[in-house]
Amino acid sequence: MANNALAREVLVNADGVIETTFYTGQYSMEMSSVIYRSWNFMEQSLPNDLKKSSASKLQAMI
């Protein structure tokens, strides 16, 4: 929890490290939020991720 709070305070706040480092500047966080709006953590779990990847296709061949 302390790490998350520190990251929010230092990295992802307005004028933070991420926003000032990326070439998109002040629009970096807005662009990130648009991209991750449809992010679904259940789809990104390891079993589901492996099913979508070529690993499941390789296993079917064996």
MIVEX-823764 format. One record per residue (C-alpha): residue in three letters; x, y negated, z negated. Coordinates in steps of 0.02 Angstrom, whole numbers, plus 50000, padded with zeros to 5 digits. Layout:
<recs>
+-----+-------+-------+-------+
|   r |    c1 |    c2 |    c3 |
+-----+-------+-------+-------+
| Ala |     X |     Y |     Z |
...
+-----+-------+-------+-------+
</recs>
This chain:
<recs>
+-----+-------+-------+-------+
|   r |    c1 |    c2 |    c3 |
+-----+-------+-------+-------+
| Met | 50000 | 50000 | 50000 |
| Ala | 50140 | 49879 | 49960 |
| Asn | 50221 | 49917 | 50128 |
| Asn | 50059 | 49880 | 50219 |
| Ala | 50039 | 49715 | 50128 |
| Leu | 50218 | 49667 | 50165 |
| Ala | 50198 | 49712 | 50349 |
| Arg | 50041 | 49606 | 50362 |
| Glu | 50129 | 49463 | 50275 |
| Val | 50290 | 49468 | 50377 |
| Leu | 50257 | 49554 | 50543 |
| Val | 50079 | 49532 | 50602 |
| Asn | 50025 | 49365 | 50532 |
| Ala | 50007 | 49208 | 50636 |
| Asp | 50181 | 49150 | 50687 |
| Gly | 50253 | 49312 | 50617 |
| Val | 50396 | 49413 | 50688 |
| Ile | 50291 | 49506 | 50816 |
| Glu | 50201 | 49353 | 50880 |
| Thr | 50358 | 49249 | 50896 |
| Thr | 50463 | 49389 | 50972 |
| Phe | 50352 | 49447 | 51115 |
| Tyr | 50351 | 49341 | 51271 |
| Thr | 50164 | 49316 | 51260 |
| Gly | 50191 | 49212 | 51104 |
| Gln | 50034 | 49154 | 51018 |
| Tyr | 49924 | 49271 | 51121 |
| Ser | 50014 | 49432 | 51070 |
| Met | 49896 | 49475 | 50927 |
| Glu | 49742 | 49436 | 51031 |
| Met | 49804 | 49548 | 51172 |
| Ser | 49844 | 49688 | 51048 |
| Ser | 49671 | 49678 | 50972 |
| Val | 49589 | 49693 | 51143 |
| Ile | 49695 | 49845 | 51185 |
| Tyr | 49667 | 49934 | 51019 |
| Arg | 49482 | 49892 | 51005 |
| Ser | 49438 | 50060 | 51084 |
| Trp | 49569 | 50157 | 50984 |
| Asn | 49496 | 50313 | 50907 |
| Phe | 49601 | 50394 | 50772 |
| Met | 49510 | 50560 | 50787 |
| Glu | 49563 | 50574 | 50969 |
| Gln | 49743 | 50538 | 50920 |
| Ser | 49757 | 50679 | 50792 |
| Leu | 49889 | 50807 | 50835 |
| Pro | 49772 | 50951 | 50882 |
| Asn | 49666 | 50841 | 50994 |
| Asp | 49818 | 50756 | 51068 |
| Leu | 49895 | 50925 | 51109 |
| Lys | 49734 | 50982 | 51191 |
| Lys | 49739 | 50831 | 51306 |
| Ser | 49923 | 50854 | 51345 |
| Ser | 50009 | 50980 | 51453 |
| Ala | 50050 | 51086 | 51299 |
| Ser | 49878 | 51166 | 51305 |
| Lys | 49897 | 51201 | 51491 |
| Leu | 50064 | 51286 | 51459 |
| Gln | 49990 | 51393 | 51322 |
| Ala | 49848 | 51447 | 51439 |
| Met | 49978 | 51506 | 51565 |
| Ile | 50065 | 51619 | 51439 |
+-----+-------+-------+-------+
</recs>
